[in-house]
Amino acid sequence: MGARRDYYEVLGVARDADGKTIKAAYRKLAMQFHPDRNPDNPEAEDKFKEAAEAYEVLSDDNKRAVYDRAGFDGLRSGGFSPGFQGDLGDIFSHFGDIFAEFFGGNAGFGGGRNRPMVGADLRYDLEISLEDALTGTARSVELTRSIACQPCAGTGAKNGQLTVCAVCGGRGQVVQGRGGFMIATTCRACAGRGQMAKEACPSCGGRGQVDEQKKLEVRVPPGVDTGVRLRLQGEGDGGQNGGPHGDLYVFVAVTPHEMFVRNGPDLHCELAVGFSMACTGGSALLPRLGGGEVEVKVPSGMQPGDLVRINGAGLPRLGGRGSGDMIVHLTVHVPKKLDDAQRKVIRELDELMPVTPEFSATGPDRRETQNKKRKSGGLFDRLRGALDGE
């Protein structure tokens, strides 16, 4: 490696750098010069060892104080020999905990062996009606999840009897030569645990876990909407090595309603009134979601497409912050068939209330758009499509 370099220079930090800065600098170098990222590169291996040596000294308050006061000679006098003399396998073992923190899990370095691991999260899709979203509901659900095998206490071994892994000798890692230097990797035979079953557990086949059917009651709060995720803590798969269960996430979907279209806490619906009510005004009763009726007051002289808002007649806002509104879209019902008496009355009305047709500029594009709207169904169908993003 040539002449020794100052440890602060190796890590690229100031002499008054705190422990957090030193650790971050070493992490960056360890990742940059890691042997797995630099196969058959002796120079990278040297830098990797150099960084490990610098970090070992500067992360230790006592060694750092000696080094700051007396340099390399002071370290030698204190029994520390500058220059990391071990191979890469020794470095990985020596810094197993920090490598596990840097790279996650045991990172193939033997750190975190047999540590408790939280179980996997699970998902359940639950479909409810709009009425259920109004009042809230409780549903019984059944799912399959993995739990620790009781006969072997999750070890995968018959009667829980384990033996030291013959491949790695209990270290949880194996060291192999690659390109002139040694690389430590997780032992595949024991999955890094360092132990193996003398005989596989007959209950779980050596997995350490078994499947169980679990019944749960899911409480859905009022105002829930499609896409809302409910978390049931600790109801997921069981953990390993005594780790806790994961969580269960219930994803809610609210089915479309035949009368109402939902937009957040608001409910949209359509009311078709007769020509006389459109002219003179009046009131009508509409069914209310969940039961009962609500009165809709139609203003005189209403036009198709006018809106009437009924405050508080919508869905409750999730979390109990009041309710949305019912928004009624008004349209005029035009009969398709008339008898002679009805035709006579309407013509007489037309003579009493003559209407001059109003013209406006138009063109092929506008006529095409109008034709498409006519073919696409009524106002309510178009409203549903708009709110659904169609």
C-alpha positions as CSV (number, residue, x, y, z in Angstrom):
1,M,0.0,0.0,0.0
2,G,3.0,2.3,0.0
3,A,3.6,5.1,2.6
4,R,1.0,5.3,5.4
5,R,-1.6,8.0,5.0
6,D,-3.1,10.1,7.8
7,Y,-6.3,8.4,8.9
8,Y,-8.3,11.7,8.6
9,E,-7.0,12.0,5.1
10,V,-8.0,8.4,4.3
11,L,-11.6,9.1,5.4
12,G,-11.6,12.6,4.0
13,V,-12.8,14.3,7.2
14,A,-11.6,17.2,9.3
15,R,-9.6,16.4,12.5
16,D,-12.4,17.8,14.6
17,A,-15.1,15.6,12.9
18,D,-17.7,14.0,15.1
19,G,-18.5,10.3,15.2
20,K,-21.5,10.7,12.9
21,T,-19.4,12.3,10.2
22,I,-16.6,9.7,10.5
23,K,-19.1,6.9,10.3
24,A,-20.8,8.4,7.2
25,A,-17.4,8.9,5.5
26,Y,-16.4,5.2,6.2
27,R,-19.8,4.0,4.9
28,K,-19.2,5.8,1.6
29,L,-15.7,4.3,1.2
30,A,-16.8,0.8,2.2
31,M,-19.5,0.8,-0.4
32,Q,-17.2,2.3,-3.1
33,F,-14.4,-0.1,-2.6
34,H,-16.3,-3.2,-1.5
35,P,-14.8,-6.3,-3.1
36,D,-18.1,-7.5,-4.5
37,R,-18.2,-4.2,-6.5
38,N,-14.6,-4.4,-7.5
39,P,-13.7,-8.0,-8.4
40,D,-10.1,-8.8,-9.3
41,N,-9.1,-5.2,-8.3
42,P,-6.2,-5.3,-5.8
43,E,-6.1,-1.5,-5.5
44,A,-9.7,-1.4,-4.4
45,E,-9.0,-4.2,-1.9
46,D,-6.1,-2.1,-0.5
47,K,-8.3,1.0,-0.2
48,F,-11.0,-1.1,1.5
49,K,-8.5,-2.3,4.1
50,E,-7.1,1.2,4.5
51,A,-10.5,2.6,5.2
52,A,-11.3,-0.2,7.7
53,E,-8.1,0.5,9.6
54,A,-8.8,4.3,9.7
55,Y,-12.3,3.8,10.9
56,E,-11.2,1.3,13.6
57,V,-9.0,3.9,15.1
58,L,-11.1,7.1,14.7
59,S,-14.3,5.5,15.8
60,D,-12.7,4.4,19.1
61,D,-12.3,7.4,21.5
62,N,-9.3,6.0,23.3
63,K,-7.4,5.0,20.1
64,R,-8.3,8.3,18.4
65,A,-6.9,10.3,21.4
66,V,-3.7,8.3,21.3
67,Y,-3.4,8.8,17.5
68,D,-4.1,12.6,17.8
69,R,-1.4,12.9,20.5
70,A,1.3,10.6,19.2
71,G,0.4,9.4,15.7
72,F,1.3,5.9,14.5
73,D,4.1,5.5,17.0
74,G,1.7,6.1,19.8
75,L,-0.6,3.4,18.5
76,R,2.3,1.0,18.3
77,S,3.3,1.7,21.9
78,G,-0.3,1.0,22.9
79,G,-0.3,-2.4,21.3
80,F,-2.2,-1.5,18.1
81,S,-0.3,-2.3,14.9
82,P,-1.0,0.2,12.1
83,G,-1.9,-1.6,8.9
84,F,-4.8,-4.1,9.0
85,Q,-3.1,-7.4,9.0
86,G,-6.1,-9.7,8.6
87,D,-7.7,-10.9,5.4
88,L,-11.1,-9.7,4.2
89,G,-12.9,-12.4,6.0
90,D,-11.5,-11.1,9.3
91,I,-12.5,-7.6,8.4
92,F,-16.1,-8.7,7.7
93,S,-16.2,-10.5,11.0
94,H,-14.7,-7.6,12.9
95,F,-17.1,-5.0,11.4
96,G,-20.1,-7.4,11.1
97,D,-22.5,-5.1,13.0
98,I,-21.7,-2.0,11.0
99,F,-21.8,-3.8,7.7
100,A,-25.2,-5.1,8.6
101,E,-26.3,-1.6,9.3
102,F,-24.8,-0.2,6.1
103,F,-26.0,-2.9,3.7
104,G,-29.1,-4.3,5.4
105,G,-29.7,-7.8,7.1
106,N,-26.4,-9.6,7.6
107,A,-25.2,-8.4,4.1
108,G,-23.3,-11.6,3.6
109,F,-20.9,-10.5,6.4
110,G,-22.2,-12.7,9.2
111,G,-23.8,-9.8,11.1
112,G,-27.3,-10.1,12.6
113,R,-27.2,-13.9,12.6
114,N,-30.3,-15.4,14.2
115,R,-31.7,-11.9,15.0
116,P,-35.5,-11.7,15.3
117,M,-37.2,-10.8,12.0
118,V,-40.7,-9.3,11.7
119,G,-43.2,-11.3,9.6
120,A,-44.5,-10.3,6.2
121,D,-47.5,-7.9,5.8
122,L,-50.6,-9.3,4.2
123,R,-53.3,-7.7,2.0
124,Y,-57.1,-8.4,2.0
125,D,-59.5,-6.7,-0.5
126,L,-62.9,-5.9,1.0
127,E,-65.9,-4.8,-1.0
128,I,-68.8,-2.9,0.7
129,S,-72.0,-1.1,-0.4
130,L,-72.5,2.6,-0.4
131,E,-75.0,2.1,2.4
132,D,-72.2,0.4,4.4
133,A,-70.0,3.4,3.7
134,L,-72.7,5.7,5.1
135,T,-73.1,4.0,8.5
136,G,-69.9,2.0,8.8
137,T,-70.0,-1.8,9.2
138,A,-68.2,-4.8,10.7
139,R,-67.2,-7.7,8.5
140,S,-65.9,-11.1,9.3
141,V,-63.0,-12.1,7.0
142,E,-60.9,-15.2,6.8
143,L,-57.4,-15.4,5.6
144,T,-54.4,-17.8,5.4
145,R,-51.2,-16.7,7.2
146,S,-48.0,-18.3,8.3
147,I,-47.1,-18.8,12.0
148,A,-44.3,-20.4,13.9
149,C,-44.4,-24.2,14.1
150,Q,-45.2,-25.1,17.7
151,P,-43.6,-28.6,17.8
152,C,-40.2,-27.3,16.8
153,A,-40.6,-23.7,18.2
154,G,-40.0,-22.3,14.7
155,T,-36.6,-23.9,14.4
156,G,-37.5,-26.4,11.6
157,A,-35.8,-29.1,13.6
158,K,-37.5,-32.2,15.1
159,N,-37.9,-31.6,18.8
160,G,-36.0,-28.4,18.3
161,Q,-32.7,-30.2,18.1
162,L,-30.1,-28.2,16.2
163,T,-26.5,-28.9,15.4
164,V,-23.6,-26.6,14.2
165,C,-23.6,-26.2,10.5
166,A,-20.9,-28.4,9.0
167,V,-20.4,-26.1,6.0
168,C,-19.6,-22.8,7.8
169,G,-18.7,-24.2,11.2
170,G,-21.3,-22.1,13.0
171,R,-20.2,-18.7,11.6
172,G,-23.1,-18.3,9.3
173,Q,-20.8,-17.3,6.5
174,V,-18.2,-18.9,4.2
175,V,-15.0,-17.4,3.0
176,Q,-14.0,-18.1,-0.6
177,G,-11.0,-17.1,-2.7
178,R,-11.8,-14.7,-5.6
179,G,-9.3,-13.0,-7.7
180,G,-6.4,-13.3,-5.2
181,F,-8.4,-12.3,-2.1
182,M,-11.0,-13.7,0.2
183,I,-14.8,-12.9,0.0
184,A,-17.2,-13.7,2.9
185,T,-20.7,-14.7,1.8
186,T,-23.8,-16.0,3.6
187,C,-23.7,-19.7,4.1
188,R,-26.4,-21.2,1.8
189,A,-26.6,-24.5,3.8
190,C,-27.9,-22.8,7.0
191,A,-29.1,-19.5,5.5
192,G,-26.6,-17.6,7.7
193,R,-28.0,-19.1,11.0
194,G,-24.9,-21.1,11.8
195,Q,-27.1,-24.0,12.8
196,M,-28.9,-26.8,11.1
197,A,-31.6,-29.3,12.0
198,K,-30.4,-32.7,13.0
199,E,-33.7,-34.0,11.5
200,A,-36.4,-32.0,9.8
201,C,-39.5,-31.3,11.8
202,P,-42.3,-33.5,10.5
203,S,-45.0,-30.9,11.2
204,C,-43.5,-28.1,9.1
205,G,-41.1,-30.1,6.8
206,G,-38.2,-28.1,8.1
207,R,-39.7,-24.7,7.2
208,G,-40.2,-23.6,10.8
209,Q,-43.6,-22.2,9.9
210,V,-47.0,-23.7,9.1
211,D,-50.2,-22.2,7.6
212,E,-53.2,-21.4,9.6
213,Q,-56.7,-20.1,8.8
214,K,-57.5,-17.0,10.7
215,K,-60.9,-15.4,11.2
216,L,-61.0,-11.7,12.0
217,E,-63.6,-9.0,12.5
218,V,-62.8,-5.9,10.4
219,R,-64.5,-2.7,11.6
220,V,-65.1,-0.2,8.7
221,P,-65.6,3.4,9.8
222,P,-68.4,5.6,8.4
223,G,-67.4,7.7,5.4
224,V,-64.8,5.2,4.1
225,D,-64.1,5.5,0.3
226,T,-62.6,3.2,-2.3
227,G,-58.8,3.0,-1.8
228,V,-58.9,3.5,1.9
229,R,-56.5,1.1,3.7
230,L,-57.3,-0.2,7.1
231,R,-54.3,-1.6,9.2
232,L,-54.8,-4.5,11.6
233,Q,-51.5,-4.5,13.6
234,G,-50.0,-7.9,14.3
235,E,-52.4,-9.9,12.1
236,G,-49.9,-10.7,9.2
237,D,-47.5,-13.6,8.9
238,G,-45.5,-14.7,11.9
239,G,-41.9,-13.6,12.4
240,Q,-38.8,-15.7,12.4
241,N,-36.4,-16.3,15.3
242,G,-39.1,-15.0,17.7
243,G,-39.8,-11.9,15.8
244,P,-43.3,-10.2,15.8
245,H,-46.1,-10.8,13.4
246,G,-46.4,-8.5,10.4
247,D,-49.6,-6.4,9.8
248,L,-52.8,-7.0,7.8
249,Y,-53.9,-4.3,5.4
250,V,-57.5,-4.3,4.3
251,F,-58.1,-2.4,1.1
252,V,-61.7,-1.1,0.8
253,A,-63.7,-0.8,-2.4
254,V,-67.2,0.7,-2.5
255,T,-69.5,-0.7,-5.2
256,P,-71.4,1.7,-7.5
257,H,-74.9,2.6,-6.5
258,E,-78.0,2.5,-8.8
259,M,-79.2,6.0,-7.8
260,F,-76.3,8.0,-6.4
261,V,-72.9,8.9,-7.8
262,R,-70.3,9.6,-5.1
263,N,-67.8,12.4,-5.2
264,G,-65.9,12.4,-1.9
265,P,-68.5,12.9,0.8
266,D,-71.0,14.4,-1.7
267,L,-73.8,12.4,-3.4
268,H,-75.0,13.3,-6.9
269,C,-78.4,12.3,-8.3
270,E,-80.7,13.3,-11.0
271,L,-84.4,14.5,-10.8
272,A,-86.6,14.8,-13.9
273,V,-89.6,17.1,-13.4
274,G,-92.6,17.9,-15.6
275,F,-92.8,21.0,-17.7
276,S,-95.3,22.7,-15.4
277,M,-93.1,22.3,-12.4
278,A,-90.1,23.5,-14.3
279,C,-92.0,26.7,-15.1
280,T,-93.8,27.3,-11.8
281,G,-91.6,25.6,-9.3
282,G,-92.6,23.1,-6.7
283,S,-91.2,20.3,-4.5
284,A,-90.5,16.6,-4.8
285,L,-89.5,13.9,-2.5
286,L,-86.3,11.8,-3.2
287,P,-85.2,8.6,-1.4
288,R,-82.4,9.3,1.0
289,L,-79.4,7.0,1.2
290,G,-79.9,4.6,4.1
291,G,-83.7,5.2,4.3
292,G,-86.2,7.9,4.5
293,E,-86.9,10.8,2.1
294,V,-85.5,14.2,1.5
295,E,-87.5,17.2,0.1
296,V,-86.1,18.9,-3.1
297,K,-87.4,22.4,-3.8
298,V,-87.5,23.1,-7.5
299,P,-87.2,26.8,-8.3
300,S,-89.6,28.4,-10.8
301,G,-88.1,28.9,-14.2
302,M,-85.5,26.1,-13.7
303,Q,-83.4,25.1,-16.7
304,P,-82.1,21.6,-17.5
305,G,-78.8,21.1,-15.7
306,D,-79.6,23.4,-12.7
307,L,-78.4,22.1,-9.4
308,V,-80.1,22.0,-6.0
309,R,-77.8,21.4,-3.0
310,I,-79.2,19.8,0.1
311,N,-76.7,20.4,2.9
312,G,-75.7,17.6,5.1
313,A,-77.6,14.9,3.2
314,G,-74.4,13.3,1.8
315,L,-71.9,10.9,3.4
316,P,-70.1,11.5,6.7
317,R,-66.6,12.8,6.3
318,L,-64.0,10.2,7.4
319,G,-62.9,11.0,10.9
320,G,-66.2,12.6,12.0
321,R,-65.9,16.1,10.6
322,G,-69.5,16.6,9.5
323,S,-71.2,15.3,6.4
324,G,-71.2,16.1,2.7
325,D,-74.2,17.3,0.6
326,M,-76.7,15.8,-1.7
327,I,-76.5,17.5,-5.1
328,V,-79.6,17.1,-7.3
329,H,-79.2,17.6,-11.0
330,L,-82.5,18.9,-12.5
331,T,-83.8,18.0,-15.9
332,V,-87.1,18.3,-17.7
333,H,-89.1,15.2,-18.6
334,V,-90.3,15.4,-22.2
335,P,-92.9,12.7,-23.0
336,K,-92.2,10.8,-26.2
337,K,-95.8,10.0,-27.0
338,L,-98.9,12.3,-26.8
339,D,-102.6,11.7,-27.4
340,D,-104.7,14.2,-29.3
341,A,-106.0,16.0,-26.2
342,Q,-102.5,16.5,-24.9
343,R,-101.3,17.8,-28.2
344,K,-104.1,20.3,-28.3
345,V,-103.4,21.6,-24.8
346,I,-99.7,22.0,-25.6
347,R,-100.3,23.9,-28.8
348,E,-102.7,26.2,-27.0
349,L,-100.0,26.8,-24.4
350,D,-97.5,27.5,-27.1
351,E,-99.9,30.1,-28.5
352,L,-100.1,31.7,-25.1
353,M,-96.4,31.5,-24.4
354,P,-94.7,31.8,-27.8
355,V,-91.0,31.1,-27.8
356,T,-88.8,32.4,-30.6
357,P,-86.1,29.9,-31.5
358,E,-82.6,31.2,-30.7
359,F,-79.8,30.5,-33.2
360,S,-76.1,30.5,-32.5
361,A,-73.0,29.9,-34.6
362,T,-72.1,26.3,-35.0
363,G,-70.0,24.1,-37.2
364,P,-69.1,20.5,-38.0
365,D,-67.0,20.1,-34.8
366,R,-69.7,21.4,-32.6
367,R,-72.4,19.3,-34.3
368,E,-70.3,16.2,-33.9
369,T,-69.8,16.9,-30.2
370,Q,-73.5,17.4,-29.6
371,N,-74.3,14.2,-31.5
372,K,-71.8,12.3,-29.3
373,K,-73.5,13.7,-26.2
374,R,-76.9,12.6,-27.4
375,K,-75.6,9.1,-28.1
376,S,-73.8,8.7,-24.7
377,G,-76.9,8.5,-22.6
378,G,-78.6,10.8,-20.2
379,L,-77.3,13.5,-17.9
380,F,-76.9,11.0,-15.1
381,D,-74.8,8.7,-17.2
382,R,-72.5,11.5,-18.3
383,L,-72.2,12.7,-14.7
384,R,-71.2,9.2,-13.5
385,G,-68.6,9.0,-16.3
386,A,-67.2,12.4,-15.5
387,L,-66.8,11.6,-11.8
388,D,-65.3,8.2,-12.6
389,G,-62.7,9.9,-14.8
390,E,-64.0,8.6,-18.1
